[in-house]
Amino acid sequence: MDLMSDHLVPTPAGLPPASVQAPSAFALEMDSIVKTFGAVQALRGVSLQVRRGEIHGLIGQNGAGKSTLMKILDGYYPVGSFAGSIKVAGAEVRLHSPRDGQAVGIAIVPQETTVVEALSVAENVLLGELAQHSTQLFARNRSRARATAFLAENHIPLDADAKVSSLSMSKKQLVMIARALYTKPEVLVLDEPTSSLTSDEIDNLFAIVRSLRDDGLTCLFITHKLDEILELCDRVTILRDGLAAGEYARAEFDADRLITDMIGRKLGDLYPPRPVPAADAPEVLRIEGLAVENPRIPGSELLHDVSFTVHAGEIVGLGGLVGSGRSELVTALYGQTPILRGTVTLDGRTIRPTGAKDAMAAGIGLLTEDRKKEGLLFNLNIRENVTLNVLDGVSRGVLLNRGRERQVARDTVKSLSIAAPSTSTRVTNLSGGNQQKTVLGKVLLSKPKVLLLDEPTKGVDIASKADIYRLMTDLARSGVGIIFISSEFPELIALSNRLVVLAGGTVRETLDGASTTEERLMRSVMRVETGAEAMPESNRAGEGPQ
């Protein structure tokens, strides 16, 4: 029996003639899906029905089961490794591999970027076809013509001749979508497609998805961002703890109801009250005339003449567009990006960290934007990760004190509400939100006086966001000074006492967090001239907490 007849049921020979089949109203049906990993039941009978020609949202906290469900749909977890059934366009299918999923019309665009940088857009779009035709003549001539026509037909703004390595992240995302669409799928699955995009790029992506929907394509849109569901989707299914907790049509969308279904309880106010530092709170950090090197062009300045202060118990938000130098500023303070000139003073002492060890010794902690690459060691468990920066404190001489290590890890897990069976759980088995809390635990064990948070809620679910917000405000109230980067303006404004806006390589202005609106902040980061709404000149360098 060939691959198709062995793996996909019913086969063409086993199907009734198309003329006598009533077309299904659903492009995709997943019925009573159960999946276990040892003693852990990841999916407990999930049912999902996606109507033809709709954008159907799938939302849930990290760990709710979204990724597991999609790996079943993709064929990554083959039939036999789970219970339940899958139908595509009304016909039951049995998937043994991702190739089978593609053969029945399932095209999944993963969150991770999967493009071939050295090839052109055209070659990437036709990658599967090119693998069967290795001649350069086919690659250079036929592929270009086909891809150009295809991109035009689908209103995808890409140049077929462009090298993928030269494209922005959003353009690479479009390349992956175009490649998936080229297979003419029944269902296009977009898995967290906005995680690395700017707001303008997200708007462009949404316009394209709507256009595809209007042309009859069915889209399953997976995200942890509630605002994206409310803006884009025609229908939504909520997953919670391995079950479908609710399904709603657009007319029934209600943010409070969706949040309650996602977390199983009423969340209350998402943002805790903004901490208010004392009027005489001491200055913990002063930055004066700082110039920071551009990591992409060694020797050149990405930032120049940056000056501001942070007081004990104060949250200072860094506003700015992607590329404005926000991340480079905090990594410079942490000794990971060269400081070309200027001074950094912490608790009255001038410092110039030359690495993470120097920065931690001085009293600076950093939560990096990319926890997967820089925050965690995925071959280790929770206990080993959180104590990594404080091995001296959990050792007796040169020997590790296992009892002390376990106790410190247990205390961290409890204080940060990390959901895990034990501190021996490998971090690779944690949800995104619990991985982020583990990184935070590691950073906080060094007891920093100044905490640098670079996109601390990126890629985490709404309940974990609320936990991180509460932790931030609790730390501020305990006297820690915080520098906070976020691309989400609502949370940046809601949590910051002051907002230092970076634009044009320097500090454009300083805004009061309590009175700044999203529109006002947007005008500032976009360098659009406004009225006299910025802080008085005497406060722009932070001469007193706000």
N, C-alpha and C positions, 0 to 999 in steps of 0.2 A: 504493500500500500504506500502511495506517495505521501509526501509531507502534508499536503493540504488535506487529503482525505483522512489521514491519521490524526491530525491535530485539530481540525476545524469541523465541528458537527453542528447542524447538518451540512453535508457536502452538497455540491451542485446536483449530484445524482440523487441524493436523498431528499431534496426539496420538492414540494409540489410545484407545478408550473407557475411562473410569476403571475399569469393572468388570473389564476384562481386564488391567489393570496391577498387577503385584505391588508392594505398597508397599515403598519403600526403607527399610532400617534406618537410613539416614543422612538427617538434615535438610539437611546441607551437605557437599559434596565439592568440593575444589579439587585438581586433578590436574596435576602436573608444571608448575607455574607458573614461567615465566622472564620476568624484566623487567630491561631494561638502560637506563641513562642515559648515553649516549655510550659511553665506554670502561669505565664502571663497571657491573658486573653485580650489581644489588641482590638479585635472587632467582634462584637457580640450579637450579630444578626442585623447588619446594616442593609437597608433597602434604599435604593436611589433610582428615581425615574427622571430622565431628561427628555423633555419634549422637543420635537423637531423645530428648528428655526428659532430657538431661544438661546439667550445667554443665561445659563443656569449657574448660580454661585454655589460654591461649597466652602463653608467657613466653620471654624472651630479652633479651640485653643491648640497650641502645640502639644502633641501627645494625644489628641482626640481620635486619631486614626486616619487622617486624610492621606498621609503618605503611604500607609499600608494599603489602603483601598486603591490608590492609584497604581501601586506596584502589582496588584492583582489584575487591574484593568489592562495594564501594560503587558502582562504575561511574564513579568519578572518573577512573581510567585506563581508557579504553574498550577494548572488544574490538578486536583488531588492533594495539594498542600493546604487547601481551604475548603470550607463547606459553602454551599449556595450556588446560584446560577447567574449567568450573564447572557443578556440578549442584545444584539446590535441590529437595529432596523427590524425588530420583531423576531429574528432568528437566533436561537440559542447557539452560543459559540463556546468552544473549549480551547483555551489558550495555553500553550506549552512554552512560549517564548515571546519576547518583544516582536520578533518577526511575524508571529501569528497575529498579534494585535494589529500591526500595520496592515496585514493582509485582509482583515475583516473591516477596516475602516476606522481604526482608532489611531489618531496622531497626537502624541504627547510632546509638548514643548516644556522641558524641565526647567527648574529654577536655575541650575548651573549652566553657564555658557558652554555650549558644545558646538563650536564652529572650527573650521580649519583655517587658521589665520593666514597661511601662506597662499591660499587659493583665492580666486575672485568670488564676488557675490554669485555670479552665474554658476560657477563650479560647485559652490556650496549648496545652492538651491537644487541642483541636479545631481547631488553627490551619489545617490543610490544608482542612478542611471549611468553615471560616468564609471562606476566600478565595473560595469559590464562592458564598457567600451574604452579601452585603455589608450587608443590612438590620440596623439596630440591634435590631429585634424578635427576629430569629434569634439574634443575639449574646447578648442579655440573658436571654432566656427559654429557648429550646430548648437552647442550649449549656449553660446551668447545670444543667438537669435531666439531660441526657445525661451530662455530666461527673461529676455527683454519683453517679449510678448506676454509672458505669464505675469510679470510684475505689473505691466500696464493694465492688463485685464482685471487684476485684483486691487488696483489702486494702492500699491505698496511703493512708497517713495524711496527706491533704492536704485543705484546705478549698477547695472549688471557687470560692468567692467571694473568696478572699484575693488581694490584689494581689501579683504576683510580685516586685515591687521591695521588698516588706517581708519576703521570705523569707530564711532562712539559706542558705548555700551548699549544704548537704545537701538542703534542701527543693527548691532549684532543680534539683538533680540528679534528684530524684524527679519533678519536673515533666517533665524531658526523657525519663525512662524511661516515664512515663505516656503522653506524646505518642507515643512509639515503639510502645508496646503497643496503643494505640488503633487502629493500622493492622492489627492481628491478624497479626503476622509469623510466618513459619516459624522464623526465627532472630533472637534479640535479641543484638546485639553491644554489649558494654560496654567501651569503650576507656579504660583507666586511670581508672575511676570514683572511686577513693578519693584521688586526688592532693591534693584540697583539703579533705578531711574529717577531723574529729576521730575518736578511737578509738570513742566512743559512736555517732557518726554512721555509722561503718563497720559496727559491729555491727548497727545498724538496717537498713542497706542489704543486708547479707548475709542477714538474716532474710527480707527481702522477696524477694530473688533465690531463696532456697531455697523459699519459698512458691510462687513462680511455677513453679519446676522441678517441685514436687510436683503442680501443676495441669496439667503436661504441656508447659510451654514449654521450648524448647531455647535455651540461652544460651552464647554464646562470650565468655569473660571474659579480657580482655587486661590484663596487668599486668607490672611488672618486680619486684614484691615476692614473693619466694618464700614468705613466711609466709602470704600471702593464698591462694596456690595450695594449700598444704597444708591450710588451714582450710576452704576453700569448695568446691573443684572435685572432680568425679567422675573426671575424666581430664585429662591435660595433654599438650600438644605443645610441644617446645622448639625454638626457632629459633636457629641460629648461622650467621653469615656467609652468609645467604641460602639456607640449607638447613634441612630438618627434621632435627634431630640426635637426636630420640628421641620416643617416645610411650609414656605409662605410664597404666595404670588406677590408681585410688586405692589398691588393695591393694599396688601396687608402688611407691608414693611413698617416696622416700628422699632426704633433703635433700642429702647429699653427692653422690649420683649425679646429681641434677638440676643442681647447681652445676657439676659436672664437664662435663655435656653443654652447659651454657650457655656456658662459657668455654673449653672444649676442653682443659682441664688441671685438675689438682687445685689447689684454691685454698689449701689449708692453713688455718691459723688466720685467720679473718676479721679479728680485731682484733689489732693489734700490741701488744707489751707497753706498758703505760702508762708514760709518761716519769716519772722521779722527780727533781724539781729538788733542787739542793743545799740542805742545811739553812740555809746562809747566803746563799741566792739573794737578790739585791736586789729590792726592790719596784719594779716598773715602772709600776703604775697604782694610784691610790687614789681611791675615790669616797666622798664623805662628804655625808650629808644631802641627797642629790639629789632634786629634784622635777622631773618631766618632764610637759610639756603633753600633754593628750589631743588628738591630731590631728583627731578628729571633733567635739570641743567646744572650740574655741579659748578659751584663758584658764583652763580647768579643769585639774585635776591628774589624770593617769592614774596616775602613780607619785609617792610621797612618801617622804622619809626613807630613801632607798636608800643603803646603805653596804657596801662590801666592797673587797678589794684583789686584785691579781694580781701574782704574782712572776715574775721571769725564768724561762723554762722550764716554766711551769705552765699547765695547761689547766683553766680554770674553766668548768664547765657551768652554763647557766641553765636551770633547770627551771620549768615552769609550764604552765597550760592556755592554749589559744588565747584571746587577749584579756587575758592577765595582764600585758602590757607588755614582754615580752622584746624584741621587735623594736624597739619605741619606745625602749627603753633604749640599744640599740646605735646606733640612728640618731641619738639625742641626743649620744652620745659622738663621733659622726662629723659633728656640726654640722648635721644635717638635720631634727631635731625640737627645738623650743625647750626649753632648760633654764630653769626658773622660779627655782630657787634651789639652793644647794649648791655644792660644789667638786669639780673633777676635777684631779688632780695626776699628771703623767706625768714620770717620771725626776726627781722633786723639784721640778718647775716647774708652777705652776698654769696651766691652759689653759681656754679657753672657745671651742671652734671655732664659727665661724659659717657653715661650709660645708665641702664635701669638700676644697677646696684647703687650707684652714686645718688640717683634720684630718690630711691627708697630710704637710703641712709639720711638724706636731708629732710625727709618727711613728705615726699610726694608720691601719690599712688595714681596709676593710670589704668582705666578700663578701655581697651582698644576697640575700634569699630568692628574689627573682624575677629570674633572669638574663635573661629575655626582654625585660622592660620596662626594667630598670635596669642590667643588667650588660654587655650586648653591643650593638654597632651592627651589625645584620644586613645592612646594605648594604656593609659592609667585610669584608676578609679577616682571617685570623688575625694576620698581621704588623701590620696597621694597628690591630687591636683591642688586642693585648698591649702595644704601645708607646704607647698613647694617653695614659697618665698620665706618661710620661717623655720627652716630645718634646724637652725641653731637653737630655737626655742623648744623643739620637740626631740632634742638629742641629749644624751649624757656622754660628754666627751665626743669621741668619734662614732659612737654607736647610737643608732636611732632608738628612741624610747617609744616602742610601739603602743604602750598604754596611753602615754601622753598624746601621741599622734591621733589615736582613735578618739580620745576625749575632746581634743580641739576640733576635730572634724565633726563629731556629733553636735557639739555646741554650735558650730557654724551652720550645719544643716537645719537645726532647730530654729536658730535666730532668723534665718533667711527663708524659712518655710520651703526648703528644697524638697520636692516630692520624689522620694526614691525609697526602695525597700531597705537599703542600708548604705553606709558610707563606703562599702566595698563595691557598690554598683559602678560599672564603667560609665564614664561620661558620654560615651557614644550611644548609650541606651537611654539617655535623658532627652526630654523634650527641649526645644530651643529656649524656652523661658527658664527651665531649670538649669540648663547649661550656662545661661547668662548669670543666674544667681550664684552658680559655682565659681565663675570667674570673679564676680564681685566679692565673694567670700575670701578668695585667695588674695585679692588686692587689699581688703580691709584688715586682714590679719597682721599686716605690717604697720597698722595704726597710723595712717597718713594724717598730716595736718592740713594738707591741700589735696583734694581728690579731683582728678581729671576724668570726666566721663564723656567718651566719644560715641555718640549714637547708642546710649545704653539700652534703648527699647527696640532697636532694629531687629526685626525678625522674631519678635516674641508676641504671644497672645495678649488679649486685653486684660485678663486677670493678672498675668505676670507683670504687665505694665503697671497696673495699680499697685502691686507689691513693691516694684522698683521706685515708683513715685513716693510711696510712704517711707521707704528706706532712705531716699535722698533727703526728705524733709526732716526725718529723725536725726540723720547725721548732721545736718545743718544746725538743728537745735542743740546738738551736743557740742557745737563749736567748730566743726570741720568747715573749712572754706571749700567751695565747690565751683569748678569751671565746667559748664555743661554745654555740649554740642548736640543739636538735634535739627534734622531737616523738616520736622513736623512743627510748624509754627504754633499750633494751639498749645502743645505741651511745653514748648520753649517759653512762651509768654506766661502760661499758667504757673510755672514753677520758679521762674527767675525773678530775683529782686531787681537786677539791672541787666540790660542787654547791650553787649558790646558788638557793634556791627562792623564786620570786616568787608571792605570793598576796595578795589583798586590797589591792593597790596598793603593797606594800612587800616587804622581805625577810622571809619567814616563818622560815626557818632555813637553816643551812649544814650540808651532809652530807658525809661522807667518801666519795669515789668508790670506794675499794677495798672498803668494807664495806657499802655501801648496796645493797639489793635493789630490784627493780622494784616490789614491793608497798609497801615502805617509802617509795619516791619517790612513788608514786601517792597514798598516804595524805597525804603532805605537800602535794602540789599541790592535792589536793581539800580541804585544810584539815580533815582528820580528825585528832583528837587521838591522839597516840601516847605511848609511854613515852619515857624519857630516852635516845633514840638519836641525837640531834643532837650536833654537835660541842660541846665545852666552850665556855663563853662567851668564853674568852680567844682562841679561834680563829675565832669567828664572823665577825669582820671580816677574817679572813685574816692574822693576826699571825704568819705563818710558813707556808711551803708545806707541803702535806700529800702 
